[in-house]
Amino acid sequence: MRLMVLVSVVAVGWSGVCLGDASLELKIGYLWAKPVKIRVSLLDVPADNDGLAGAQLAIDDNTTTGQFLNQSFAVVDRELGADGDPAAAVKALADQGVGVIVASLDADRLLAVADAAKARGQFVLNAAATDERLREQDCRGNVIHVAPSRTMLADALAQYLAWKKWGKWLLVVGSHDKDRLFADALRLSATRFGAKIVAEREFKDTGGARRTDSGLVDVQRQMPSLTQGAPEHDVVVAADESEVFAGYLPYRTSEPRPVAGSAGLVPVTWNAAFDQWGAIQLQNRFGAKFHRAMSALDMQAWTAVRMVGEASVRAGTADTAALLAYVKGPDFSVAAFKGQKLTLRDWNLQLRQPILLFDGRNTVSVSPQEGYLHQYSTLDTLGTDRPSTKCKLN
Amino acid sequence: MDGLRSLGLACLMLLALGAGAGSALAYTAYVSNEKGNSISVVDTDAMKVIATIPTGQRPRGIETSKDGKLVYVAAGDDDTIQIIDAATLKVVGKLPSGEDPEQFAIDPAGGFLYVSNENDAKLTIIDLATRERVGQVAVGIEPEGVAVSPDSRIVVCTSETTSMAHFIDVEKRKVVGNLLLGARPRSAAFKADGSELWVTSEVGGGLSIVDPVARKAKQVVKFTIPGLRAEAIQPVGINLTRDGKFGFVHLGPANRVAVVDGTSHEVLKYLLVGQRVWHGAFTPDEKYLLVANGLSNDISVIDVAAQKVIKSIQVGEMPWGIAIAPAPGGEH
């Protein structure tokens, strides 16, 4: 019965907005900063339209659905330069009629965007920043987190290592802030899932180039010494979000041990080889349109834009406040090729989602692992759960 | 001793054959094995695999011609529907299905085959007499389930990412209606009298009961199984009895088939089957329903009247779909 009511609402809501005025389309902003292009492996260098391509594909997908309901969607893309003013960017988007902003930005700039957006009645979908604080002490009532948090990623990995009974970790941490934040998440996960960190090592980034001609010779000597002399361990876990060294660990550790974390077995939301649960369809659509592999950031942006499309179709509205209310409400869910519907944690607006464990070629496993139970959703075994949250939504 | 034992076995086999002779017709079930790239041929009297037919890559959707003489199987990764002669079990031809065929349906009159092309958001129409493509209709993203109305005039196609059922007028070859449904609508089935259309939503987790004339959902049936989390309940295939009194809905990773009352739409029972149940088919006498269990590499045999699982039969790797027809050669 509810569905029937919903469908009639859709018809009424959108016919009211759209009929007779084709220019009234739902515009979704995509606000992004250029990613760092320096990577350990050339294969990991992001494309110029990394993320944006995902958002554009989702607009196509929304539009195909919308055409049957007289809805239309468009993306308004705006790059935020290194010194760009987030508030000015938000204003510029607002001037173009954008009420919903998908952001691929770091934590500080995301918060600046969120606060500027709040003043204008806009809301933000965080497609990139994994920082815990955005979901905890710095959470916002108008920010929805599509990107997983670092603890969700770390827990996904820790559950699998526990399933493998690889309980003794050698933790190697980079020297940048975000490396340390990922290491914090990994330590917490080790505690939660019964792993023991037998030793920690730091890799100091002294500012040299990632890749140099004949640099391999140097790296081959460097990685064994970084990992040698540690107590007995099952796995080397690396925290290197800055991509300075972890990519060089596999096959070069002092002891013959698998590598996980920032290299080796990596927790991600997507990879170009993923084909389960109909994902091959999305990979094919993406490849046909952009002629390159679909990245995790593309997928996160795709999911964010699809969430807006889904809300507008289901709630039958293009109104920003009504869209936000629907996304935050109990009826919202989105299908994103993860084998189950994805919903929002109502206490901090984080999207619940399975996490893929990728070895660079294939998906090794998908967490949560079997056997980790939860009274509400097994997806809540990944990341900070309701009883531990510091978030107060406003 | 050995001689005696084999004599005893021979007697048992004779007895079994004798029991089988009770039914006038023998039936053959064809099970597509998605990973095995094969069809397991099952004798539904002996309840065992009697042959295996190699197919193209990733066979999923499977149907027989109305006379049971041909088997059609969608080989998705080969972008074709293969035609198999039921008498010789050999591939004898193919249909221009368009890209990546998965589910398809043949109209009750037996003249046309309708197949969804997941990759390019289209429904392809094939004339079975000439084996030629006669039309394509643009639908939503990732079209999946296909059902033809009993009067052969309307084809319903579900699109998974668009979350709609599209109603296509066969004569005009165009979409004449769209209905928004629960997330990832997967399969559609008409009641034989055309009074209702049932559509499963794999991610939404429900079964929509649709009035196909008004093109409105009149009810959404939800499935709850104690001890099973909601996300594991993913309705996929549907089999409705000809009299419309019972529907069997296959719940994927919930490893259960739900028995739904055709009139009240209440869930009457959950039958435990193998792992990740996809699709099924009735024997033509509707005595048995066979369902394919994708992860346990077997099919479960359901006694329809008793609403009980009575047997499982090992088939090929990752069975997906089933079609059943009178055995070629006919009566015992």
Contacts between the chains, C-beta under 8 A, distances in Angstrom:
chain1	res1	chain2	res2	distance
A	1	B	218	7.6
A	1	B	219	6.5
A	1	B	220	7.6
A	2	B	220	6.9
A	3	B	180	8.0
A	3	B	181	7.1
A	3	B	182	7.2
A	3	B	208	6.5
A	3	B	217	4.5
A	3	B	220	5.1
A	4	B	216	5.6
A	4	B	217	5.3
A	4	B	218	6.5
A	6	B	180	7.5
A	7	B	179	6.8
A	7	B	180	5.4
A	7	B	216	6.8
A	7	B	217	6.7
A	10	B	180	6.1
A	61	B	141	5.4
A	61	B	161	5.7
A	61	B	162	7.8
A	64	B	121	6.4
A	64	B	140	5.9
A	64	B	141	5.0
A	64	B	162	6.1
A	65	B	140	6.0
A	65	B	141	6.8
A	65	B	161	7.3
A	65	B	162	4.1
A	65	B	163	7.1
A	65	B	164	7.1
A	68	B	140	6.8
A	68	B	162	7.2
A	68	B	164	6.2
A	68	B	166	7.5
A	68	B	175	7.6
A	68	B	178	4.0
A	69	B	178	7.3
A	69	B	180	7.3
A	278	B	118	7.9
A	278	B	142	6.7
A	278	B	160	6.5
A	278	B	184	7.9
A	281	B	118	5.4
A	281	B	119	6.6
A	281	B	141	8.0
A	281	B	142	5.0
A	281	B	160	7.8
A	281	B	161	7.7
A	284	B	119	5.2
A	285	B	119	7.6
A	285	B	141	7.9
A	306	B	161	8.0
A	310	B	163	8.0
A	313	B	163	7.6
A	313	B	180	6.5
A	314	B	180	7.6
A	333	B	183	6.3
A	333	B	203	7.4
A	333	B	204	7.6
A	334	B	183	7.5
A	335	B	160	7.5
A	335	B	161	7.0
A	335	B	163	7.8
A	335	B	183	4.6
A	335	B	184	5.1
A	335	B	203	4.3
A	339	B	253	7.9
A	340	B	203	6.8
A	340	B	231	3.9
A	340	B	232	7.9
A	340	B	234	7.6
A	341	B	183	5.9
A	341	B	203	4.6
A	341	B	204	7.1
A	341	B	205	7.4
A	341	B	231	6.8
A	377	B	229	7.0
A	377	B	231	7.1
A	378	B	229	6.2
A	378	B	231	7.5
A	379	B	231	7.8
